[in-house]
Structures are given as C-alpha cells and as structure tokens.
Amino acid sequence: MSSKNSNKINVPEAREAMDKFKMEAANEVGVNLKNGYNGDITARQAGSVGGQMVKKMIEAYENGLK
C-alpha cells in the first residue's frame, strides 16, 4: 500500500480560502482549530468540522440553483 496523500488542492491559490473556510466551519461547531498541525483534536471533532464544511457547500450550491 502506498502512503500517498490524496488531499491536494487542485488550485494552489485556493489554499488560503479553504483554510479560512475550514476555520469558519470549526468556529460554528465549537472546535478550536489552530493554524498548522491539529492532531490533538478528536476524530469526532474533525468529522464535525468536515461535515459542517460539506453542509455549507451543499447550501451554497442549492442557493446557486435558485
């Protein structure tokens, strides 16, 4: 098995926007993220941040369809 990381941002200029988006989602669900390594948060906390990000992306897409 390979340990290749597939979590790459396709547009490097988007990294800052994605980091800001992640921090906003974390604040909304009450998870204290810091810049850089966040290996000290639980899987539940990380999942809640990711879930909030997906929820916001779906809402933005649905609003764009209207």
Rosetta silent file (secondary structure, phi, psi, omega in degrees, C-alpha in Angstrom):
SEQUENCE: MSSKNSNKINVPEAREAMDKFKMEAANEVGVNLKNGYNGDITARQAGSVGGQMVKKMIEAYENGLK
SCORE:     score description
SCORE:     0.000 S_00000001
   1 L     0.000  146.526 -179.760    0.000    0.000    0.000 S_00000001
   2 L   -97.107  148.197  177.368    1.094    3.494   -0.753 S_00000001
   3 L  -103.855   37.092 -179.121    1.020    6.341    1.755 S_00000001
   4 L   -73.464  131.104  178.610    0.241    8.916   -0.909 S_00000001
   5 L   -83.887  120.739 -179.637   -1.825   11.868    0.350 S_00000001
   6 L   -98.293    5.697 -179.440   -4.792   12.478   -1.945 S_00000001
   7 L   -89.253   60.066 -179.185   -5.985   15.594   -0.097 S_00000001
   8 L  -100.898  142.944  174.126   -4.450   18.015   -2.551 S_00000001
   9 L   -87.204  125.386 -175.944   -5.932   21.332   -3.549 S_00000001
  10 L   -68.601  -31.047  178.720   -6.017   21.474   -7.328 S_00000001
  11 L  -112.118  105.572 -175.483   -5.652   25.261   -7.453 S_00000001
  12 H   -55.202  -31.224 -179.363   -2.787   26.302   -5.151 S_00000001
  13 H   -67.847  -16.267 -178.339   -4.166   29.835   -4.873 S_00000001
  14 H   -83.184   -9.389 -176.357   -7.292   28.411   -3.233 S_00000001
  15 H   -56.430  -45.618 -178.206   -5.430   27.111   -0.169 S_00000001
  16 H   -62.659  -42.480  179.101   -5.859   30.340    1.806 S_00000001
  17 H   -64.989  -41.027  179.039   -9.594   30.472    1.048 S_00000001
  18 H   -66.451  -39.011  177.186  -10.035   26.811    2.033 S_00000001
  19 H   -63.485  -41.617  177.907   -8.134   27.354    5.283 S_00000001
  20 H   -63.968  -43.452  178.779  -10.361   30.341    6.096 S_00000001
  21 H   -60.524  -42.306  179.484  -13.464   28.297    5.225 S_00000001
  22 H   -64.257  -41.339  179.155  -12.270   25.466    7.487 S_00000001
  23 H   -65.217  -40.472  177.999  -11.665   27.866   10.390 S_00000001
  24 H   -62.843  -44.336  179.325  -15.146   29.387    9.965 S_00000001
  25 H   -63.623  -40.433  179.342  -16.742   25.925    9.959 S_00000001
  26 H   -63.060  -42.592  178.709  -14.739   24.931   13.048 S_00000001
  27 H   -63.307  -37.833 -179.111  -15.875   28.042   14.916 S_00000001
  28 H   -65.213  -31.623 -179.596  -19.501   27.322   14.008 S_00000001
  29 H  -101.434    4.949  174.327  -19.354   23.850   15.561 S_00000001
  30 L    79.596   26.580  177.832  -17.226   24.923   18.540 S_00000001
  31 L  -102.620  129.626 -178.001  -13.946   23.234   17.602 S_00000001
  32 L   -90.066   93.617  176.533  -10.785   25.184   18.404 S_00000001
  33 L   -90.949  152.866  173.953   -8.515   24.763   15.375 S_00000001
  34 L  -125.196  161.869  177.459   -5.140   26.396   15.081 S_00000001
  35 L   -66.903  137.893  179.783   -3.014   27.067   12.025 S_00000001
  36 L    95.225 -142.267 -173.777   -0.829   24.097   11.175 S_00000001
  37 L   -70.869  130.662  178.027   -0.989   20.710   12.859 S_00000001
  38 L  -127.249   37.512 -177.856   -4.257   19.802   14.610 S_00000001
  39 L   -70.069   -5.053 -179.321   -3.542   16.186   15.514 S_00000001
  40 L   -90.984   -2.483  176.915   -4.678   16.782   19.070 S_00000001
  41 L   -87.690  156.390 -177.859   -8.378   17.067   18.160 S_00000001
  42 L   -78.123  163.687  176.889  -10.601   14.014   18.292 S_00000001
  43 H   -62.335  -36.776  178.062  -11.953   12.189   15.253 S_00000001
  44 H   -62.047  -43.799  179.535  -15.436   13.349   16.268 S_00000001
  45 H   -65.274  -45.574  179.600  -14.298   16.987   16.267 S_00000001
  46 H   -61.447  -41.079  178.697  -12.538   16.625   12.918 S_00000001
  47 H   -65.517  -36.403  179.271  -15.619   14.957   11.468 S_00000001
  48 H   -68.386  -34.674  176.538  -17.893   17.706   12.716 S_00000001
  49 H   -66.840  -48.163  178.763  -15.705   20.323   11.007 S_00000001
  50 H   -61.839  -41.045  178.623  -15.716   18.371    7.740 S_00000001
  51 H   -63.827  -39.897  178.245  -19.440   17.774    7.987 S_00000001
  52 H   -65.870  -38.372  178.198  -20.103   21.470    8.551 S_00000001
  53 H   -63.433  -44.886  179.353  -17.975   22.317    5.515 S_00000001
  54 H   -63.610  -43.061  179.336  -19.934   19.883    3.334 S_00000001
  55 H   -58.097  -45.335 -179.610  -23.236   21.214    4.665 S_00000001
  56 H   -67.332  -36.466  178.147  -22.226   24.786    3.789 S_00000001
  57 H   -66.508  -40.978  178.261  -21.029   23.752    0.315 S_00000001
  58 H   -64.772  -43.183  177.945  -24.326   21.976   -0.408 S_00000001
  59 H   -60.326  -43.160  179.564  -26.285   25.017    0.798 S_00000001
  60 H   -63.418  -40.837  178.615  -24.211   27.307   -1.441 S_00000001
  61 H   -64.275  -47.014 -179.378  -24.785   25.013   -4.423 S_00000001
  62 H   -62.847  -38.118  178.022  -28.530   24.811   -3.796 S_00000001
  63 H   -67.510  -30.244  178.084  -28.741   28.604   -3.446 S_00000001
  64 H   -71.922  -23.762  179.211  -26.888   28.933   -6.750 S_00000001
  65 H   -77.822  -21.615 -176.198  -29.535   26.818   -8.467 S_00000001
  66 L   -76.014    0.000    0.000  -32.322   29.187   -7.426 S_00000001
